[in-house]
């Protein structure tokens, strides 16, 4: 697929997806969602890629929301279908990837932009970032998982306040409430993301994908997370990485994981 609205960069085991519509503050139109979905799928299938960093182009925005011009005239059915398709194609898909995804929030992350960052496995932000779910100020509610993932990250009361007031919070406030893990300067944002990625890459990718599955199971209806943890834990004992990790420990050397 030829990408018009995103850039995809690969450097050995690290991939970067850069949302690239800076004139529209990287707003998520249909085409951008399709391209993102495709890129994540391609990277998930690429066994060389161990970590994905998602960021926005320019110095102003990660993503300033879903593209308002595309849905302003939608009917009830079209609105429902927009949310359902988007969640399936991109937001739920990213959350459930077995390859770790770090959101590097480099500016505005509003509405669908914050929802996309919240679908990633964790988030870091630059000091200029502003985050919020301003949907009720447009007469709509978050539709790409925001009402579910924001309370998971910041707690129900804080999420209710942020959603009801449509407030934009700073990177420091986002860190204080657990929405992002680290803040830094804009210049240091990608280097920090890369440093975290390289720490992740030292570990067993097959164990990491099991851990992602087990953590996510805690938030899925009808699934017992403890059971998922037990079965993912057990599965590790059949992997080459487990043999290598434990043998290396006992031989007092650094492990060399194959990811199998
Ligand atoms: N959808 C569509 N276009 C958007 C957009 C969105 N979510 N966010 C920004 N843009 C466009 C603007 O329409 C403008 O386009 P134009 O130059 O063709 O007029 C361009 O991006 C630049 O935005 P602008 O509003 O001029 O920048 P600003 O610095 O004055 O304000 C924001 C920045 C983020 C405060 C403002 O753009 C904004 O409020 N955006 C909408 C945020 C939102 O409600 N998102 C949730 C959507 S559900």
Boltz pocket constraint, residues with backbone or C-beta under 6 A from the ligand:
constraints:
  - pocket:
      binder: B
      contacts: [[A, 22], [A, 23], [A, 24], [A, 25], [A, 27], [A, 64], [A, 65], [A, 66], [A, 67], [A, 68], [A, 69], [A, 108], [A, 110], [A, 111], [A, 112], [A, 134], [A, 135], [A, 138]]
      max_distance: 6.0
